[in-house]
């Protein structure tokens, strides 16, 4: 009899479901399900990848010093307090591994990113969901959800999949109100899309209980290379580095990310186009009777009258070669998350939603 078994709780973890990338029997699909940059990576990042092939036989450096310096220079941070990982997912995982375990609790919102729950359970901790108020973070609910067992509090701002966010005054209130043994983690995967918002960097520097995470997978178009980073108090970053694999990022990924973060002209172009088409798409969907909250990210949460209508619209969009994201797993069954693509993609999806709604009348 086989007595090999995983650690308690592992089999209770539901597998993370990424956005679909194909529709059976449909060619020429437009993928708007994973919040990817429709313009891809910058030319500088592409050139860095091409150059990196000559060094594929070499191990990458272990301290990511060059990339950390580039990030620090662009964002005005202390490079010594930056840690790089395989997407910001890995930084989230490090935090749970290092600071949460059996008997501990990890707090996140009901519509929060699915990896918070998965990483908490992988560490043996208990995830605690708190409600949002009309799909917006409720700081009072977060504070009420904290106990003497709370070790981590995850807040995505802007949030995924809602696209909504709260201001710094509320974030500061949350940081000041959580228990003394807890760390507030500000997930800034979409922070770059918000003008004048530093993702919480100044709060990290002002307090000893706040960590910020960021990614190269969204704005920078490097989702396929998996690069993220975190910024926090030196003592917390030193702890996380103790469990970080020495070669967790490839030389190619490091080179591409460094070139990407330094190509500010490409970044500004992508931001401007995202803002323009995000407004256009939200207004176009609203004209078809599909409302959405004001999004501060690179996607829109389109809301329908019922889960059945959302599912029917998704099926119709797929038949037209348009892949968006169902978010029932985020407890939003009557909604679809639609990435803001290029102008052609946005016009195509808006037209298809209009056709679907017209066919219902």
Secondary structure as UniProt FT lines:
FT   TURN            8..9
FT   HELIX           10..12
FT   TURN            24..25
FT   STRAND          30..31
FT   TURN            38..39
FT   HELIX           43..52
FT   HELIX           53..55
FT   TURN            56..57
FT   HELIX           65..75
FT   HELIX           79..81
FT   STRAND          82..85
FT   HELIX           87..99
FT   TURN            102..103
FT   STRAND          105..109
FT   TURN            110..111
FT   HELIX           114..122
FT   TURN            123..124
FT   STRAND          126..130
FT   TURN            134..135
FT   HELIX           139..145
FT   TURN            148..149
FT   STRAND          150..156
FT   TURN            160..162
FT   HELIX           168..177
FT   TURN            180..181
FT   STRAND          183..187
FT   TURN            189..190
FT   HELIX           191..193
FT   TURN            195..196
FT   TURN            199..200
FT   HELIX           201..206
FT   STRAND          210..215
FT   TURN            219..220
FT   TURN            223..225
FT   STRAND          228..232
FT   HELIX           234..243
FT   TURN            246..247
FT   HELIX           251..262
FT   HELIX           264..287
FT   TURN            288..289
FT   STRAND          299..303
FT   HELIX           307..319
FT   TURN            320..321
FT   STRAND          322..323
FT   STRAND          325..326
FT   HELIX           328..330
FT   TURN            333..334
FT   STRAND          335..339
FT   HELIX           343..360
//
